[in-house]
Structures are given as C-alpha cells and as structure tokens.
Amino acid sequence: MPDYRSQYYKLFRAMEKAISILIDAQCSAEEAIISEDEENIIVITEAMTQGIVSDDNELSL
C-alpha cells in the first residue's frame, strides 16, 4: 500500500520551499527597485502620454 502520508508531507515541504524562494526573489526585486534613483523609475501611463513608450510597450528612448 502506498505511503500517502509521507508523499503528502514531501509535496508540502517542496511547496513551502518554492513559495519561500518566490517570496525571497520578490523581496530582492523590490529592494533593488527601491534603492535605485527615482529618476530611473518610469510610470508606464505617464511614459505613454509623453511618447516614450508606444502602445505595444516598446521603449523609444
């Protein structure tokens, strides 16, 4: 008879690890964005109105 309990716990631990990796990656990305100069951050809607970004999200610097 298969040991479903151990399989469930193995799957659960793997999912917890994957979620933890994703959370760490998100935090790292947020920190990188926060630590950048504010001049480099472009709000897409504002950039579109200024003609910097086209409707298909292509940068035209």
Sequence and secondary structure as in RCSB ss.txt:
>XXXX:A:sequence
MPDYRSQYYKLFRAMEKAISILIDAQCSAEEAIISEDEENIIVITEAMTQGIVSDDNELSL
>XXXX:A:secstr
   HHHHHHHHHHHHHHHHHHHHHHHHHHHHHHHHS GGG   HHHHHHTTSB TT  B  
